[in-house]
């Protein structure tokens, strides 16, 4: 028996959450408590504020990472 797919959020609601998340990661950043990880992310080209233990993820960085997780067939 095939079960119906439960859809809690609409596609537009999911897109809105995604856009808000991208904005937060880009403007407010994410606190990284491990100095080695923070340095690694900085070496990868991300903007960091080591004194504040914060890294900022650009939209393109997040989208590229998501594309790699989704794989070529689901983009």
PQR file of N, CA, C, O and H, with PARSE charges and radii, in Angstrom:
ATOM      1  N   UNK A   1       0.838  -1.175   0.000 -0.4000 1.5000
ATOM      2  CA  UNK A   1       0.000   0.000   0.000 -0.0000 2.0000
ATOM      3  C   UNK A   1       0.887   1.244   0.000  0.5500 1.7000
ATOM      4  O   UNK A   1       1.799   1.364   0.818 -0.5500 1.4000
ATOM      5  N   UNK A   2       0.617   2.154  -0.909 -0.4000 1.5000
ATOM      6  CA  UNK A   2       1.394   3.384  -1.006 -0.0000 2.0000
ATOM      7  C   UNK A   2       0.736   4.458  -0.142  0.5500 1.7000
ATOM      8  O   UNK A   2      -0.461   4.726  -0.254 -0.5500 1.4000
ATOM      9  H   UNK A   2      -0.123   2.056  -1.574  0.4000 1.0000
ATOM     10  N   UNK A   3       1.552   5.066   0.724 -0.4000 1.5000
ATOM     11  CA  UNK A   3       1.052   6.110   1.618 -0.0000 2.0000
ATOM     12  C   UNK A   3       1.157   7.469   0.922  0.5500 1.7000
ATOM     13  O   UNK A   3       2.078   7.705   0.140 -0.5500 1.4000
ATOM     14  H   UNK A   3       2.524   4.848   0.815  0.4000 1.0000
ATOM     15  N   UNK A   4       0.223   8.341   1.211 -0.4000 1.5000
ATOM     16  CA  UNK A   4       0.270   9.705   0.686 -0.0000 2.0000
ATOM     17  C   UNK A   4       1.396  10.465   1.384  0.5500 1.7000
ATOM     18  O   UNK A   4       1.658  10.271   2.571 -0.5500 1.4000
ATOM     19  H   UNK A   4      -0.525   8.150   1.847  0.4000 1.0000
ATOM     20  N   UNK A   5       2.046  11.326   0.626 -0.4000 1.5000
ATOM     21  CA  UNK A   5       3.144  12.127   1.171 -0.0000 2.0000
ATOM     22  C   UNK A   5       2.563  13.271   1.996  0.5500 1.7000
ATOM     23  O   UNK A   5       1.696  14.009   1.528 -0.5500 1.4000
ATOM     24  H   UNK A   5       1.833  11.484  -0.338  0.4000 1.0000
ATOM     25  N   UNK A   6       3.044  13.407   3.211 -0.4000 1.5000
ATOM     26  CA  UNK A   6       2.615  14.490   4.091 -0.0000 2.0000
ATOM     27  C   UNK A   6       3.389  15.743   3.744  0.5500 1.7000
ATOM     28  O   UNK A   6       4.620  15.728   3.728 -0.5500 1.4000
ATOM     29  H   UNK A   6       3.748  12.808   3.591  0.4000 1.0000
ATOM     30  N   UNK A   7       2.689  16.821   3.468 -0.4000 1.5000
ATOM     31  CA  UNK A   7       3.347  18.082   3.156 -0.0000 2.0000
ATOM     32  C   UNK A   7       2.904  19.102   4.195  0.5500 1.7000
ATOM     33  O   UNK A   7       1.769  19.576   4.180 -0.5500 1.4000
ATOM     34  H   UNK A   7       1.689  16.834   3.481  0.4000 1.0000
ATOM     35  N   UNK A   8       3.836  19.432   5.108 -0.4000 1.5000
ATOM     36  CA  UNK A   8       3.532  20.365   6.192 -0.0000 2.0000
ATOM     37  C   UNK A   8       3.668  21.801   5.722  0.5500 1.7000
ATOM     38  O   UNK A   8       2.856  22.654   6.083 -0.5500 1.4000
ATOM     39  H   UNK A   8       4.759  19.047   5.120  0.4000 1.0000
ATOM     40  N   UNK A   9       4.690  22.075   4.918 -0.4000 1.5000
ATOM     41  CA  UNK A   9       4.936  23.424   4.407 -0.0000 2.0000
ATOM     42  C   UNK A   9       4.779  23.449   2.892  0.5500 1.7000
ATOM     43  O   UNK A   9       5.085  22.473   2.206 -0.5500 1.4000
ATOM     44  H   UNK A   9       5.349  21.383   4.625  0.4000 1.0000
ATOM     45  N   UNK A  10       4.300  24.570   2.386 -0.4000 1.5000
ATOM     46  CA  UNK A  10       4.198  24.725   0.935 -0.0000 2.0000
ATOM     47  C   UNK A  10       5.592  24.993   0.374  0.5500 1.7000
ATOM     48  O   UNK A  10       6.519  25.317   1.117 -0.5500 1.4000
ATOM     49  H   UNK A  10       4.052  25.362   2.943  0.4000 1.0000
ATOM     50  N   UNK A  11       5.729  24.856  -0.939 -0.4000 1.5000
ATOM     51  CA  UNK A  11       7.010  25.139  -1.583 -0.0000 2.0000
ATOM     52  C   UNK A  11       7.437  26.584  -1.349  0.5500 1.7000
ATOM     53  O   UNK A  11       8.621  26.852  -1.145 -0.5500 1.4000
ATOM     54  H   UNK A  11       4.976  24.592  -1.542  0.4000 1.0000
ATOM     55  N   UNK A  12       6.492  27.512  -1.376 -0.4000 1.5000
ATOM     56  CA  UNK A  12       6.841  28.917  -1.158 -0.0000 2.0000
ATOM     57  C   UNK A  12       7.267  29.168   0.288  0.5500 1.7000
ATOM     58  O   UNK A  12       8.141  30.000   0.531 -0.5500 1.4000
ATOM     59  H   UNK A  12       5.530  27.294  -1.542  0.4000 1.0000
ATOM     60  N   UNK A  13       6.674  28.474   1.238 -0.4000 1.5000
ATOM     61  CA  UNK A  13       7.093  28.604   2.640 -0.0000 2.0000
ATOM     62  C   UNK A  13       8.500  28.049   2.836  0.5500 1.7000
ATOM     63  O   UNK A  13       9.305  28.634   3.561 -0.5500 1.4000
ATOM     64  H   UNK A  13       5.964  27.798   1.040  0.4000 1.0000
ATOM     65  N   UNK A  14       8.791  26.941   2.204 -0.4000 1.5000
ATOM     66  CA  UNK A  14      10.136  26.357   2.284 -0.0000 2.0000
ATOM     67  C   UNK A  14      11.150  27.315   1.670  0.5500 1.7000
ATOM     68  O   UNK A  14      12.225  27.519   2.234 -0.5500 1.4000
ATOM     69  H   UNK A  14       8.137  26.466   1.615  0.4000 1.0000
ATOM     70  N   UNK A  15      10.826  27.899   0.533 -0.4000 1.5000
ATOM     71  CA  UNK A  15      11.719  28.860  -0.117 -0.0000 2.0000
ATOM     72  C   UNK A  15      11.939  30.088   0.768  0.5500 1.7000
ATOM     73  O   UNK A  15      13.054  30.603   0.844 -0.5500 1.4000
ATOM     74  H   UNK A  15       9.953  27.733   0.075  0.4000 1.0000
ATOM     75  N   UNK A  16      10.894  30.552   1.430 -0.4000 1.5000
ATOM     76  CA  UNK A  16      11.000  31.707   2.318 -0.0000 2.0000
ATOM     77  C   UNK A  16      11.939  31.402   3.496  0.5500 1.7000
ATOM     78  O   UNK A  16      12.766  32.236   3.864 -0.5500 1.4000
ATOM     79  H   UNK A  16       9.988  30.133   1.369  0.4000 1.0000
ATOM     80  N   UNK A  17      11.809  30.222   4.075 -0.4000 1.5000
ATOM     81  CA  UNK A  17      12.689  29.809   5.171 -0.0000 2.0000
ATOM     82  C   UNK A  17      14.130  29.703   4.684  0.5500 1.7000
ATOM     83  O   UNK A  17      15.056  30.121   5.379 -0.5500 1.4000
ATOM     84  H   UNK A  17      11.137  29.544   3.776  0.4000 1.0000
ATOM     85  N   UNK A  18      14.318  29.151   3.507 -0.4000 1.5000
ATOM     86  CA  UNK A  18      15.659  29.013   2.928 -0.0000 2.0000
ATOM     87  C   UNK A  18      16.297  30.389   2.727  0.5500 1.7000
ATOM     88  O   UNK A  18      17.459  30.590   3.083 -0.5500 1.4000
ATOM     89  H   UNK A  18      13.566  28.811   2.942  0.4000 1.0000
ATOM     90  N   UNK A  19      15.548  31.331   2.163 -0.4000 1.5000
ATOM     91  CA  UNK A  19      16.068  32.679   1.929 -0.0000 2.0000
ATOM     92  C   UNK A  19      16.416  33.372   3.250  0.5500 1.7000
ATOM     93  O   UNK A  19      17.448  34.036   3.347 -0.5500 1.4000
ATOM     94  H   UNK A  19      14.605  31.167   1.875  0.4000 1.0000
ATOM     95  N   UNK A  20      15.572  33.222   4.255 -0.4000 1.5000
ATOM     96  CA  UNK A  20      15.840  33.830   5.559 -0.0000 2.0000
ATOM     97  C   UNK A  20      17.086  33.223   6.200  0.5500 1.7000
ATOM     98  O   UNK A  20      17.875  33.932   6.826 -0.5500 1.4000
ATOM     99  H   UNK A  20      14.733  32.682   4.177  0.4000 1.0000
ATOM    100  N   UNK A  21      17.259  31.930   6.046 -0.4000 1.5000
ATOM    101  CA  UNK A  21      18.436  31.250   6.584 -0.0000 2.0000
ATOM    102  C   UNK A  21      19.708  31.731   5.900  0.5500 1.7000
ATOM    103  O   UNK A  21      20.714  31.988   6.561 -0.5500 1.4000
ATOM    104  H   UNK A  21      16.618  31.355   5.538  0.4000 1.0000
ATOM    105  N   UNK A  22      19.663  31.853   4.575 -0.4000 1.5000
ATOM    106  CA  UNK A  22      20.820  32.368   3.839 -0.0000 2.0000
ATOM    107  C   UNK A  22      21.185  33.776   4.299  0.5500 1.7000
ATOM    108  O   UNK A  22      22.361  34.105   4.456 -0.5500 1.4000
ATOM    109  H   UNK A  22      18.845  31.645   4.039  0.4000 1.0000
ATOM    110  N   UNK A  23      20.181  34.585   4.509 -0.4000 1.5000
ATOM    111  CA  UNK A  23      20.410  35.957   4.962 -0.0000 2.0000
ATOM    112  C   UNK A  23      21.081  35.972   6.339  0.5500 1.7000
ATOM    113  O   UNK A  23      22.025  36.730   6.562 -0.5500 1.4000
ATOM    114  H   UNK A  23      19.226  34.317   4.382  0.4000 1.0000
ATOM    115  N   UNK A  24      20.601  35.147   7.250 -0.4000 1.5000
ATOM    116  CA  UNK A  24      21.200  35.086   8.592 -0.0000 2.0000
ATOM    117  C   UNK A  24      22.645  34.601   8.554  0.5500 1.7000
ATOM    118  O   UNK A  24      23.509  35.168   9.224 -0.5500 1.4000
ATOM    119  H   UNK A  24      19.835  34.531   7.070  0.4000 1.0000
ATOM    120  N   UNK A  25      22.912  33.559   7.779 -0.4000 1.5000
ATOM    121  CA  UNK A  25      24.276  33.037   7.688 -0.0000 2.0000
ATOM    122  C   UNK A  25      25.234  34.056   7.085  0.5500 1.7000
ATOM    123  O   UNK A  25      26.414  34.096   7.436 -0.5500 1.4000
ATOM    124  H   UNK A  25      22.210  33.098   7.235  0.4000 1.0000
ATOM    125  N   UNK A  26      24.718  34.878   6.174 -0.4000 1.5000
ATOM    126  CA  UNK A  26      25.554  35.867   5.499 -0.0000 2.0000
ATOM    127  C   UNK A  26      25.754  37.124   6.334  0.5500 1.7000
ATOM    128  O   UNK A  26      26.841  37.702   6.315 -0.5500 1.4000
ATOM    129  H   UNK A  26      23.760  34.845   5.889  0.4000 1.0000
ATOM    130  N   UNK A  27      24.738  37.559   7.061 -0.4000 1.5000
ATOM    131  CA  UNK A  27      24.829  38.830   7.787 -0.0000 2.0000
ATOM    132  C   UNK A  27      25.180  38.679   9.257  0.5500 1.7000
ATOM    133  O   UNK A  27      25.970  39.463   9.782 -0.5500 1.4000
ATOM    134  H   UNK A  27      23.855  37.089   7.076  0.4000 1.0000
ATOM    135  N   UNK A  28      24.611  37.688   9.931 -0.4000 1.5000
ATOM    136  CA  UNK A  28      24.882  37.493  11.357 -0.0000 2.0000
ATOM    137  C   UNK A  28      25.989  36.481  11.603  0.5500 1.7000
ATOM    138  O   UNK A  28      26.712  36.560  12.596 -0.5500 1.4000
ATOM    139  H   UNK A  28      23.970  37.051   9.505  0.4000 1.0000
ATOM    140  N   UNK A  29      26.111  35.537  10.694 -0.4000 1.5000
ATOM    141  CA  UNK A  29      27.149  34.531  10.813 -0.0000 2.0000
ATOM    142  C   UNK A  29      26.783  33.418  11.781  0.5500 1.7000
ATOM    143  O   UNK A  29      25.657  33.321  12.270 -0.5500 1.4000
ATOM    144  H   UNK A  29      25.524  35.472   9.887  0.4000 1.0000
ATOM    145  N   UNK A  30      27.772  32.592  12.032 -0.4000 1.5000
ATOM    146  CA  UNK A  30      27.608  31.428  12.891 -0.0000 2.0000
ATOM    147  C   UNK A  30      28.792  31.363  13.835  0.5500 1.7000
ATOM    148  O   UNK A  30      29.941  31.494  13.413 -0.5500 1.4000
ATOM    149  H   UNK A  30      28.687  32.671  11.635  0.4000 1.0000
ATOM    150  N   UNK A  31      28.515  31.162  15.099 -0.4000 1.5000
ATOM    151  CA  UNK A  31      29.588  31.079  16.088 -0.0000 2.0000
ATOM    152  C   UNK A  31      30.238  29.700  16.017  0.5500 1.7000
ATOM    153  O   UNK A  31      29.562  28.673  16.083 -0.5500 1.4000
ATOM    154  H   UNK A  31      27.582  31.056  15.442  0.4000 1.0000
ATOM    155  N   UNK A  32      31.554  29.697  15.883 -0.4000 1.5000
ATOM    156  CA  UNK A  32      32.339  28.461  15.822 -0.0000 2.0000
ATOM    157  C   UNK A  32      33.284  28.474  17.011  0.5500 1.7000
ATOM    158  O   UNK A  32      34.181  29.315  17.079 -0.5500 1.4000
ATOM    159  H   UNK A  32      32.104  30.531  15.829  0.4000 1.0000
ATOM    160  N   UNK A  33      33.098  27.564  17.938 -0.4000 1.5000
ATOM    161  CA  UNK A  33      33.876  27.573  19.175 -0.0000 2.0000
ATOM    162  C   UNK A  33      35.249  26.922  19.040  0.5500 1.7000
ATOM    163  O   UNK A  33      36.114  27.119  19.894 -0.5500 1.4000
ATOM    164  H   UNK A  33      32.370  26.881  17.883  0.4000 1.0000
ATOM    165  N   UNK A  34      35.454  26.154  17.984 -0.4000 1.5000
ATOM    166  CA  UNK A  34      36.724  25.477  17.788 -0.0000 2.0000
ATOM    167  C   UNK A  34      37.638  26.351  16.923  0.5500 1.7000
ATOM    168  O   UNK A  34      37.337  26.567  15.749 -0.5500 1.4000
ATOM    169  H   UNK A  34      34.752  25.994  17.291  0.4000 1.0000
ATOM    170  N   UNK A  35      38.749  26.861  17.478 -0.4000 1.5000
ATOM    171  CA  UNK A  35      39.620  27.753  16.713 -0.0000 2.0000
ATOM    172  C   UNK A  35      40.220  27.099  15.461  0.5500 1.7000
ATOM    173  O   UNK A  35      40.466  27.787  14.471 -0.5500 1.4000
ATOM    174  H   UNK A  35      38.993  26.687  18.431  0.4000 1.0000
ATOM    175  N   UNK A  36      40.455  25.795  15.492 -0.4000 1.5000
ATOM    176  CA  UNK A  36      41.007  25.117  14.313 -0.0000 2.0000
ATOM    177  C   UNK A  36      39.993  25.083  13.175  0.5500 1.7000
ATOM    178  O   UNK A  36      40.355  25.273  12.014 -0.5500 1.4000
ATOM    179  H   UNK A  36      40.255  25.236  16.297  0.4000 1.0000
ATOM    180  N   UNK A  37      38.739  24.845  13.499 -0.4000 1.5000
ATOM    181  CA  UNK A  37      37.690  24.834  12.484 -0.0000 2.0000
ATOM    182  C   UNK A  37      37.487  26.246  11.935  0.5500 1.7000
ATOM    183  O   UNK A  37      37.308  26.428  10.730 -0.5500 1.4000
ATOM    184  H   UNK A  37      38.445  24.690  14.442  0.4000 1.0000
ATOM    185  N   UNK A  38      37.515  27.231  12.812 -0.4000 1.5000
ATOM    186  CA  UNK A  38      37.373  28.621  12.376 -0.0000 2.0000
ATOM    187  C   UNK A  38      38.502  28.996  11.410  0.5500 1.7000
ATOM    188  O   UNK A  38      38.262  29.639  10.387 -0.5500 1.4000
ATOM    189  H   UNK A  38      37.660  27.083  13.790  0.4000 1.0000
ATOM    190  N   UNK A  39      39.727  28.594  11.738 -0.4000 1.5000
ATOM    191  CA  UNK A  39      40.873  28.867  10.865 -0.0000 2.0000
ATOM    192  C   UNK A  39      40.727  28.121   9.533  0.5500 1.7000
ATOM    193  O   UNK A  39      41.062  28.666   8.481 -0.5500 1.4000
ATOM    194  H   UNK A  39      39.923  28.073  12.568  0.4000 1.0000
ATOM    195  N   UNK A  40      40.235  26.894   9.573 -0.4000 1.5000
ATOM    196  CA  UNK A  40      40.022  26.113   8.355 -0.0000 2.0000
ATOM    197  C   UNK A  40      39.017  26.800   7.443  0.5500 1.7000
ATOM    198  O   UNK A  40      39.226  26.886   6.233 -0.5500 1.4000
ATOM    199  H   UNK A  40      39.963  26.452  10.427  0.4000 1.0000
ATOM    200  N   UNK A  41      37.929  27.288   8.023 -0.4000 1.5000
ATOM    201  CA  UNK A  41      36.913  27.976   7.228 -0.0000 2.0000
ATOM    202  C   UNK A  41      37.467  29.273   6.639  0.5500 1.7000
ATOM    203  O   UNK A  41      37.133  29.644   5.513 -0.5500 1.4000
ATOM    204  H   UNK A  41      37.760  27.218   9.006  0.4000 1.0000
ATOM    205  N   UNK A  42      38.307  29.953   7.400 -0.4000 1.5000
ATOM    206  CA  UNK A  42      38.945  31.167   6.886 -0.0000 2.0000
ATOM    207  C   UNK A  42      39.885  30.813   5.736  0.5500 1.7000
ATOM    208  O   UNK A  42      39.925  31.519   4.728 -0.5500 1.4000
ATOM    209  H   UNK A  42      38.578  29.652   8.315  0.4000 1.0000
ATOM    210  N   UNK A  43      40.634  29.735   5.882 -0.4000 1.5000
ATOM    211  CA  UNK A  43      41.532  29.279   4.814 -0.0000 2.0000
ATOM    212  C   UNK A  43      40.765  28.891   3.551  0.5500 1.7000
ATOM    213  O   UNK A  43      41.303  28.949   2.445 -0.5500 1.4000
ATOM    214  H   UNK A  43      40.602  29.162   6.701  0.4000 1.0000
ATOM    215  N   UNK A  44      39.507  28.497   3.728 -0.4000 1.5000
ATOM    216  CA  UNK A  44      38.665  28.141   2.582 -0.0000 2.0000
ATOM    217  C   UNK A  44      38.065  29.381   1.911  0.5500 1.7000
ATOM    218  O   UNK A  44      37.340  29.270   0.922 -0.5500 1.4000
ATOM    219  H   UNK A  44      39.070  28.451   4.626  0.4000 1.0000
ATOM    220  N   UNK A  45      38.372  30.555   2.455 -0.4000 1.5000
ATOM    221  CA  UNK A  45      37.926  31.786   1.828 -0.0000 2.0000
ATOM    222  C   UNK A  45      36.718  32.454   2.453  0.5500 1.7000
ATOM    223  O   UNK A  45      36.244  33.474   1.955 -0.5500 1.4000
ATOM    224  H   UNK A  45      38.961  30.645   3.259  0.4000 1.0000
ATOM    225  N   UNK A  46      36.215  31.887   3.542 -0.4000 1.5000
ATOM    226  CA  UNK A  46      35.066  32.502   4.191 -0.0000 2.0000
ATOM    227  C   UNK A  46      35.522  33.655   5.085  0.5500 1.7000
ATOM    228  O   UNK A  46      36.634  33.644   5.613 -0.5500 1.4000
ATOM    229  H   UNK A  46      36.601  31.058   3.947  0.4000 1.0000
ATOM    230  N   UNK A  47      34.664  34.631   5.243 -0.4000 1.5000
ATOM    231  CA  UNK A  47      34.948  35.757   6.122 -0.0000 2.0000
ATOM    232  C   UNK A  47      34.763  35.315   7.565  0.5500 1.7000
ATOM    233  O   UNK A  47      33.750  34.708   7.914 -0.5500 1.4000
ATOM    234  H   UNK A  47      33.761  34.640   4.815  0.4000 1.0000
ATOM    235  N   UNK A  48      35.742  35.622   8.395 -0.4000 1.5000
ATOM    236  CA  UNK A  48      35.656  35.257   9.806 -0.0000 2.0000
ATOM    237  C   UNK A  48      35.995  36.464  10.678  0.5500 1.7000
ATOM    238  O   UNK A  48      36.635  37.416  10.233 -0.5500 1.4000
ATOM    239  H   UNK A  48      36.564  36.115   8.112  0.4000 1.0000
ATOM    240  N   UNK A  49      35.553  36.397  11.915 -0.4000 1.5000
ATOM    241  CA  UNK A  49      35.953  37.334  12.962 -0.0000 2.0000
ATOM    242  C   UNK A  49      36.444  36.474  14.122  0.5500 1.7000
ATOM    243  O   UNK A  49      35.668  36.113  15.007 -0.5500 1.4000
ATOM    244  H   UNK A  49      35.033  35.624  12.277  0.4000 1.0000
ATOM    245  N   UNK A  50      37.736  36.149  14.114 -0.4000 1.5000
ATOM    246  CA  UNK A  50      38.259  35.230  15.121 -0.0000 2.0000
ATOM    247  C   UNK A  50      38.020  35.686  16.566  0.5500 1.7000
ATOM    248  O   UNK A  50      37.735  34.855  17.429 -0.5500 1.4000
ATOM    249  H   UNK A  50      38.366  36.442  13.395  0.4000 1.0000
ATOM    250  N   UNK A  51      38.131  36.974  16.839 -0.4000 1.5000
ATOM    251  CA  UNK A  51      37.921  37.462  18.203 -0.0000 2.0000
ATOM    252  C   UNK A  51      36.496  37.190  18.676  0.5500 1.7000
ATOM    253  O   UNK A  51      36.255  37.015  19.871 -0.5500 1.4000
ATOM    254  H   UNK A  51      38.363  37.649  16.138  0.4000 1.0000
ATOM    255  N   UNK A  52      35.560  37.157  17.741 -0.4000 1.5000
ATOM    256  CA  UNK A  52      34.158  36.886  18.068 -0.0000 2.0000
ATOM    257  C   UNK A  52      33.776  35.431  17.806  0.5500 1.7000
ATOM    258  O   UNK A  52      32.632  35.033  18.030 -0.5500 1.4000
ATOM    259  H   UNK A  52      35.756  37.299  16.771  0.4000 1.0000
ATOM    260  N   UNK A  53      34.733  34.646  17.333 -0.4000 1.5000
ATOM    261  CA  UNK A  53      34.517  33.234  17.000 -0.0000 2.0000
ATOM    262  C   UNK A  53      33.361  33.068  16.010  0.5500 1.7000
ATOM    263  O   UNK A  53      32.517  32.185  16.166 -0.5500 1.4000
ATOM    264  H   UNK A  53      35.662  34.970  17.152  0.4000 1.0000
ATOM    265  N   UNK A  54      33.337  33.935  14.986 -0.4000 1.5000
ATOM    266  CA  UNK A  54      32.217  33.958  14.053 -0.0000 2.0000
ATOM    267  C   UNK A  54      32.698  33.783  12.620  0.5500 1.7000
ATOM    268  O   UNK A  54      33.726  34.329  12.220 -0.5500 1.4000
ATOM    269  H   UNK A  54      34.022  34.652  14.859  0.4000 1.0000
ATOM    270  N   UNK A  55      31.940  33.016  11.864 -0.4000 1.5000
ATOM    271  CA  UNK A  55      32.193  32.838  10.432 -0.0000 2.0000
ATOM    272  C   UNK A  55      30.932  33.248   9.682  0.5500 1.7000
ATOM    273  O   UNK A  55      29.816  33.036  10.156 -0.5500 1.4000
ATOM    274  H   UNK A  55      31.105  32.573  12.188  0.4000 1.0000
ATOM    275  N   UNK A  56      31.125  33.837   8.507 -0.4000 1.5000
ATOM    276  CA  UNK A  56      30.016  34.294   7.678 -0.0000 2.0000
ATOM    277  C   UNK A  56      30.019  33.485   6.386  0.5500 1.7000
ATOM    278  O   UNK A  56      31.031  33.406   5.691 -0.5500 1.4000
ATOM    279  H   UNK A  56      32.031  34.009   8.122  0.4000 1.0000
ATOM    280  N   UNK A  57      28.883  32.892   6.080 -0.4000 1.5000
ATOM    281  CA  UNK A  57      28.757  32.040   4.901 -0.0000 2.0000
ATOM    282  C   UNK A  57      28.064  32.808   3.788  0.5500 1.7000
ATOM    283  O   UNK A  57      26.932  33.262   3.958 -0.5500 1.4000
ATOM    284  H   UNK A  57      28.061  32.956   6.645  0.4000 1.0000
ATOM    285  N   UNK A  58      28.728  32.955   2.659 -0.4000 1.5000
ATOM    286  CA  UNK A  58      28.112  33.628   1.516 -0.0000 2.0000
ATOM    287  C   UNK A  58      27.026  32.733   0.938  0.5500 1.7000
ATOM    288  O   UNK A  58      27.034  31.515   1.119 -0.5500 1.4000
ATOM    289  H   UNK A  58      29.647  32.586   2.520  0.4000 1.0000
ATOM    290  N   UNK A  59      26.099  33.362   0.246 -0.4000 1.5000
ATOM    291  CA  UNK A  59      25.014  32.632  -0.419 -0.0000 2.0000
ATOM    292  C   UNK A  59      25.576  31.573  -1.367  0.5500 1.7000
ATOM    293  O   UNK A  59      25.099  30.438  -1.399 -0.5500 1.4000
ATOM    294  H   UNK A  59      26.092  34.351   0.100  0.4000 1.0000
ATOM    295  N   UNK A  60      26.595  31.958  -2.139 -0.4000 1.5000
ATOM    296  CA  UNK A  60      27.154  31.018  -3.117 -0.0000 2.0000
ATOM    297  C   UNK A  60      27.813  29.823  -2.431  0.5500 1.7000
ATOM    298  O   UNK A  60      27.741  28.700  -2.931 -0.5500 1.4000
ATOM    299  H   UNK A  60      26.983  32.880  -2.113  0.4000 1.0000
ATOM    300  N   UNK A  61      28.448  30.062  -1.301 -0.4000 1.5000
ATOM    301  CA  UNK A  61      29.080  28.961  -0.550 -0.0000 2.0000
ATOM    302  C   UNK A  61      28.028  27.947  -0.108  0.5500 1.7000
ATOM    303  O   UNK A  61      28.217  26.741  -0.268 -0.5500 1.4000
ATOM    304  H   UNK A  61      28.506  30.974  -0.896  0.4000 1.0000
ATOM    305  N   UNK A  62      26.930  28.433   0.443 -0.4000 1.5000
ATOM    306  CA  UNK A  62      25.869  27.541   0.921 -0.0000 2.0000
ATOM    307  C   UNK A  62      25.208  26.817  -0.250  0.5500 1.7000
ATOM    308  O   UNK A  62      24.979  25.609  -0.191 -0.5500 1.4000
ATOM    309  H   UNK A  62      26.776  29.413   0.573  0.4000 1.0000
ATOM    310  N   UNK A  63      24.905  27.562  -1.315 -0.4000 1.5000
ATOM    311  CA  UNK A  63      24.259  26.946  -2.477 -0.0000 2.0000
ATOM    312  C   UNK A  63      25.153  25.889  -3.116  0.5500 1.7000
ATOM    313  O   UNK A  63      24.669  24.837  -3.534 -0.5500 1.4000
ATOM    314  H   UNK A  63      25.092  28.543  -1.363  0.4000 1.0000
ATOM    315  N   UNK A  64      26.455  26.163  -3.195 -0.4000 1.5000
ATOM    316  CA  UNK A  64      27.392  25.171  -3.749 -0.0000 2.0000
ATOM    317  C   UNK A  64      27.431  23.914  -2.885  0.5500 1.7000
ATOM    318  O   UNK A  64      27.452  22.797  -3.402 -0.5500 1.4000
ATOM    319  H   UNK A  64      26.848  27.017  -2.856  0.4000 1.0000
ATOM    320  N   UNK A  65      27.440  24.101  -1.569 -0.4000 1.5000
ATOM    321  CA  UNK A  65      27.467  22.951  -0.660 -0.0000 2.0000
ATOM    322  C   UNK A  65      26.184  22.134  -0.795  0.5500 1.7000
ATOM    323  O   UNK A  65      26.231  20.904  -0.823 -0.5500 1.4000
ATOM    324  H   UNK A  65      27.423  25.009  -1.148  0.4000 1.0000
ATOM    325  N   UNK A  66      25.050  22.805  -0.878 -0.4000 1.5000
ATOM    326  CA  UNK A  66      23.781  22.093  -1.036 -0.0000 2.0000
ATOM    327  C   UNK A  66      23.708  21.355  -2.366  0.5500 1.7000
ATOM    328  O   UNK A  66      23.177  20.247  -2.436 -0.5500 1.4000
ATOM    329  H   UNK A  66      25.012  23.804  -0.855  0.4000 1.0000
ATOM    330  N   UNK A  67      24.236  21.961  -3.409 -0.4000 1.5000
ATOM    331  CA  UNK A  67      24.234  21.303  -4.713 -0.0000 2.0000
ATOM    332  C   UNK A  67      25.058  20.019  -4.659  0.5500 1.7000
ATOM    333  O   UNK A  67      24.701  19.023  -5.288 -0.5500 1.4000
ATOM    334  H   UNK A  67      24.668  22.861  -3.352  0.4000 1.0000
ATOM    335  N   UNK A  68      26.152  20.041  -3.916 -0.4000 1.5000
ATOM    336  CA  UNK A  68      26.985  18.853  -3.782 -0.0000 2.0000
ATOM    337  C   UNK A  68      26.289  17.752  -2.999  0.5500 1.7000
ATOM    338  O   UNK A  68      26.501  16.570  -3.271 -0.5500 1.4000
ATOM    339  H   UNK A  68      26.442  20.851  -3.405  0.4000 1.0000
ATOM    340  N   UNK A  69      25.473  18.119  -2.043 -0.4000 1.5000
ATOM    341  CA  UNK A  69      24.755  17.140  -1.231 -0.0000 2.0000
ATOM    342  C   UNK A  69      23.590  16.553  -2.021  0.5500 1.7000
ATOM    343  O   UNK A  69      23.331  15.351  -1.960 -0.5500 1.4000
ATOM    344  H   UNK A  69      25.301  19.079  -1.822  0.4000 1.0000
ATOM    345  N   UNK A  70      22.896  17.404  -2.759 -0.4000 1.5000
ATOM    346  CA  UNK A  70      21.740  16.953  -3.541 -0.0000 2.0000
ATOM    347  C   UNK A  70      22.167  16.063  -4.699  0.5500 1.7000
ATOM    348  O   UNK A  70      21.445  15.144  -5.085 -0.5500 1.4000
ATOM    349  H   UNK A  70      23.106  18.380  -2.809  0.4000 1.0000
ATOM    350  N   UNK A  71      23.330  16.336  -5.244 -0.4000 1.5000
ATOM    351  CA  UNK A  71      23.786  15.573  -6.394 -0.0000 2.0000
ATOM    352  C   UNK A  71      23.251  16.164  -7.676  0.5500 1.7000
ATOM    353  O   UNK A  71      22.283  16.923  -7.656 -0.5500 1.4000
ATOM    354  H   UNK A  71      23.917  17.082  -4.930  0.4000 1.0000
ATOM    355  N   UNK A  72      23.864  15.828  -8.780 -0.4000 1.5000
ATOM    356  CA  UNK A  72      23.508  16.433 -10.064 -0.0000 2.0000
ATOM    357  C   UNK A  72      22.092  16.115 -10.537  0.5500 1.7000
ATOM    358  O   UNK A  72      21.497  16.913 -11.262 -0.5500 1.4000
ATOM    359  H   UNK A  72      24.651  15.211  -8.796  0.4000 1.0000
ATOM    360  N   UNK A  73      21.545  14.980 -10.145 -0.4000 1.5000
ATOM    361  CA  UNK A  73      20.247  14.596 -10.678 -0.0000 2.0000
ATOM    362  C   UNK A  73      19.086  15.282  -9.980  0.5500 1.7000
ATOM    363  O   UNK A  73      17.973  15.276 -10.506 -0.5500 1.4000
ATOM    364  H   UNK A  73      22.028  14.332  -9.555  0.4000 1.0000
ATOM    365  N   UNK A  74      19.308  15.876  -8.806 -0.4000 1.5000
ATOM    366  CA  UNK A  74      18.194  16.477  -8.079 -0.0000 2.0000
ATOM    367  C   UNK A  74      18.263  17.978  -7.992  0.5500 1.7000
ATOM    368  O   UNK A  74      17.499  18.584  -7.241 -0.5500 1.4000
ATOM    369  H   UNK A  74      20.212  15.881  -8.378  0.4000 1.0000
ATOM    370  N   UNK A  75      19.171  18.610  -8.748 -0.4000 1.5000
ATOM    371  CA  UNK A  75      19.277  20.076  -8.709 -0.0000 2.0000
ATOM    372  C   UNK A  75      18.267  20.688  -9.633  0.5500 1.7000
ATOM    373  O   UNK A  75      18.195  21.912  -9.745 -0.5500 1.4000
ATOM    374  H   UNK A  75      19.792  18.118  -9.358  0.4000 1.0000
TER
END
